[in-house]
Structure formats: structure tokens, C-alpha cells
Amino acid sequence: MSMSMRAWPGSFFDTWRCRRHTLPIHPASAPLSRTLRKVLIVVMLAGMLSVYAGKSVAKEGYPAKTITLVSPFSAGGGTDFIARLLASELSRSLSRTVVVENRPGANGMIGSDYVAKAPADGYTLLLGTVGTHGINQAAYDNVPYDTVKDFAPISLIGRTPMLVLAHPSVTANNVAELVQEARRSGANMFFSSAGVGSVGHVAGELFAQETGIQLTHAPYRGAAPAVTDLAGGQIPLMFGTPVSTLSYVSSGKIKILGVTSAQRSSLVPDVPTLNEQGFKDFDVSTWYGLFAPANTPQPIIDLLAANTIRFLADPEIRQKLKQQGLETVGNSPEEFSALIRNEVQKWSKVKF
């Protein structure tokens, strides 16, 4: 790799309704699809949990004042969009104002540390990402918080798969061919990303490490210039998100070699995953989730989780997030906690 993320000790890098919805189901209609049954079950269970948790925390008067949702990145980006949409819907469902406060800097560490050290009363929350709660802990020596110990995970909101992208001048048409050609030639290929510490950067490093091919990172100041140089042929490879790259794909300036997530992306359903191409257990996605400070009372965590799951079950909300490239999830605090532990373990194995 051309740059060491640990070469700058003490310094960081800036980067990056609950609404009632009635499904039209007639008793005489055909059997429900598997997907629709899952949605209905999630909504029903979330509703039951919301009532239970709501009664419990009502005794303590929560929420009794404005809730702050910290977005650890600048306004206008993908994290900010998700935070503001979530805040609007939580305000509606909790009948209390939820405001978004942007605290950018240090690859999301400034805002995350602020929440980690906030009172554990449910009034300061964080929209965390794979960077703040997966990559940073593994990539930096001086992270001011502990990803696992200092937070109470609430729910995973959704994932954005990464795509292995290439300029048309690259002869390979899939990841398997790319690896074969790279191994045969021994050539050192450059790949671009949105910057040091970005998901595209660490995805490329993990890919090189897992396949044994030579890749050199070329960091840019954001995804836009990285994609522009890929489309222009200045860089042969990139690990990027669908939203920032699909317009170039449709115009033929970039081609997709594979999807890095465990499942295929609904945005490019015909593109096989790396797992399908023979690279087992390769799973890299950008993800977003809701967190509270550690030791926040469990009834508050349960209430927030239930309302988040109901929010994500709304078809209109799911469509809005899909337009941002996000495939919604909505899981329990326990499931989200397990994911965090797995992410920290996975990224700790990458050699930066």
C-alpha cells in the first residue's frame, strides 16, 4: 500500500414514521409471498415490542425532552441524509423533537467520541457507520473510544454493497479473470477510493490481502474525483458504491466486475458476488446503524429499536433509502451487537 494510516499519530482524516401503513390484503386473495409475510411479521413484532417498551419507559417519563441525533460527518452527505430522515420519523413516532447535530471530523471519530461520553439517558444518539464502528478501531492507534464497550447498539438501519469497478481498458470482465490476469502478469495495479480510511480503501486492501495480488491505493478527496479518474482511464480499478458509479456504468465508461457483499445487490441483480466467483466469505458493505452511549437503560434501547424497525418497514421509507443505494435491514440490539463484534474482528486482520 502506498500510504500508511498509522503514519500520522495523533492526527485524523476528515472524510466522509413511524407512520401507519395498511397493506391491501383481502381474505380471499392468494397466499402471501414470503417477502410480504416477513414484512408483516416484523411490523407486528415491532409493534408489540414498542407497546411493551413504551409502557416501561413511560414510568420514567422518556422521552421528556428533545433528543439529539449526532451525525459524525458533514451535512449533505449520505450519512446526513439518513440521519435527517430517521430523526423526522422518530420525532413523529415518539411525539418528541429529534434534532440532527453534525459533528464531523477524524473519519467520524469526533462525533462518535462525543456520544460515547454523553450521559446514558437516551437523549444523545449516534448514527454510526462501518467506519466509526468497524474500520477505525482496527486502522488507528489512537481512537478515543472503544467500539464495543462504549456504545449500546440499537438497530442496523441498512447496508450499501460495494462494487468492484474497472475501466473498459481492463480486459477482465469479472473478478475471477482479474485475479487470474494479475497473478499471471505480476503487475501492480492502482485502485482509487474516496480517501484514506474509506470503505473503498479498506475493501481494496482486504481484497489484495485475500487474493494475493498486488494493488496500490490511490486516495482521492471524495468519491466524485475518484470515479471521474476511473471513468477517464487514469486509474484502472475502484471499489465504490452503486449510487456514485452507476451513471458511469450505464454510459459504458465503467464496468462492474463483482459485488463485495454477501448477497447480490438489488440495484445490480445480474452482477455476481465475490462469493459466487469463488472468493468465499468475502463480505464488505457500507452500513449505517443507530447507537446510544453504553449503559443506557434497556427499556429505552428497546423502545428506540422498535420504532426504528417500524420506520424501516414502511414501503415509502424503504424506497427513499433504496434511491440512496441503501438496502434496509432493521434488526434487534442483540443482532446488531453481534455484527459490531464481527466487524471489529474482520477489520483487525487487515494489514494497513
QUIJO-V703089 format. One record per pair of residues at least 24 apart in sequence whose ideal C-beta (glycine too) atoms are under 6 Angstrom apart, sorted by the first residue. I is the first residue (numbers start at 1). J is the second residue. D is the distance in Angstrom with one decimal. If there is no record, write none. Layout:
BEGIN
((I J D) (I J D))
END
This chain:
BEGIN
((1 217 5.2) (2 216 5.0) (2 217 5.4) (3 196 6.0) (5 139 5.0) (5 196 5.9) (5 352 4.7) (6 141 5.9) (12 106 3.0) (12 107 5.8) (12 109 5.9) (13 107 5.3) (13 196 5.4) (13 197 5.5) (14 105 5.5) (15 107 5.3) (15 195 5.5) (16 73 5.1) (17 89 4.4) (17 92 4.3) (18 89 6.0) (18 93 2.9) (18 307 5.3) (18 310 4.7) (18 311 5.5) (19 314 5.7) (21 314 5.4) (39 313 5.8) (42 313 5.5) (43 313 4.7) (46 306 5.0) (46 309 4.1) (46 310 4.6) (49 306 4.1) (50 306 3.7) (53 299 5.4) (53 302 3.9) (53 303 3.9) (53 306 5.7) (54 303 5.8) (56 299 4.0) (57 299 4.5) (57 300 5.6) (57 303 5.3) (62 122 5.7) (62 300 5.7) (63 94 5.5) (63 96 4.3) (66 97 4.7) (67 98 4.6) (67 123 5.3) (68 99 5.7) (68 101 5.3) (68 124 5.2) (69 98 5.6) (69 100 5.2) (69 125 4.9) (70 101 5.3) (70 103 5.5) (70 111 4.8) (70 115 5.2) (70 126 5.0) (71 100 5.6) (71 102 5.1) (71 127 5.3) (72 103 5.9) (72 108 3.9) (72 111 2.9) (72 112 5.3) (72 132 5.8) (73 104 5.1) (74 104 4.4) (75 102 5.0) (82 288 5.4) (83 127 4.4) (89 311 4.5) (93 307 4.7) (107 131 5.7) (107 136 5.9) (107 197 4.8) (108 132 3.9) (109 136 6.0) (112 145 6.0) (113 144 4.4) (113 145 4.9) (116 145 4.0) (116 150 4.1) (118 293 5.2) (120 293 4.3) (120 295 4.3) (120 296 4.4) (122 296 5.5) (122 300 3.9) (125 292 5.5) (126 291 4.4) (128 289 5.5) (128 291 4.9) (129 288 5.6) (130 199 5.9) (130 286 5.6) (130 287 5.0) (133 340 5.6) (134 343 3.6) (134 347 5.4) (135 202 5.4) (135 347 5.2) (137 344 5.4) (138 347 3.8) (138 348 4.4) (139 197 5.9) (139 352 5.2) (147 344 5.6) (150 294 5.2) (151 291 4.6) (151 294 5.7) (152 292 4.6) (152 294 5.4) (152 296 4.8) (152 301 5.6) (153 291 5.8) (153 333 5.5) (153 336 3.9) (153 337 4.8) (153 340 5.7) (154 290 4.2) (154 301 5.8) (154 304 5.0) (154 305 5.0) (154 333 5.8) (155 290 5.4) (155 305 4.8) (155 308 4.4) (155 330 5.9) (155 331 5.9) (155 336 5.7) (156 289 4.6) (156 329 4.6) (156 331 5.1) (156 336 4.9) (157 288 4.7) (157 289 5.7) (158 321 5.9) (158 326 4.1) (158 327 5.6) (158 328 4.3) (158 329 5.2) (159 285 4.2) (159 287 4.5) (159 327 5.4) (160 241 5.2) (160 286 4.3) (160 325 4.7) (160 326 5.4) (161 259 5.2) (161 261 3.7) (161 265 4.4) (161 285 5.3) (162 203 5.2) (162 239 5.2) (162 260 4.2) (162 284 5.3) (163 240 5.8) (163 256 5.2) (164 257 4.4) (164 258 4.5) (165 238 4.6) (165 240 5.6) (165 245 5.9) (165 254 5.2) (165 256 6.0) (166 237 5.5) (166 255 5.6) (166 257 5.5) (167 230 5.9) (167 233 5.1) (167 236 5.3) (168 255 5.9) (169 233 5.9) (170 236 5.2) (174 257 5.3) (175 257 4.9) (175 258 4.0) (175 274 5.7) (175 277 4.9) (176 277 4.7) (176 278 5.9) (178 257 5.8) (179 211 4.9) (179 213 5.9) (182 213 4.0) (188 214 4.1) (188 216 5.7) (189 215 5.6) (189 236 5.6) (189 237 5.8) (190 216 5.1) (190 218 4.8) (190 235 5.5) (191 215 5.4) (191 237 4.0) (191 238 5.7) (192 218 4.9) (192 220 5.8) (192 226 4.0) (192 230 5.7) (192 235 4.4) (192 238 4.7) (193 219 5.9) (193 226 5.9) (194 222 5.4) (194 223 4.2) (194 226 5.8) (195 219 5.1) (199 286 4.8) (200 239 4.2) (200 240 5.6) (203 239 4.1) (203 260 5.8) (203 284 4.5) (204 239 5.0) (205 350 5.5) (206 350 5.2) (230 254 6.0) (241 325 5.5) (242 267 4.5) (242 325 4.8) (243 325 3.7) (260 284 4.2) (261 285 4.7) (289 336 5.9) (301 333 5.5) (305 333 5.4))
END
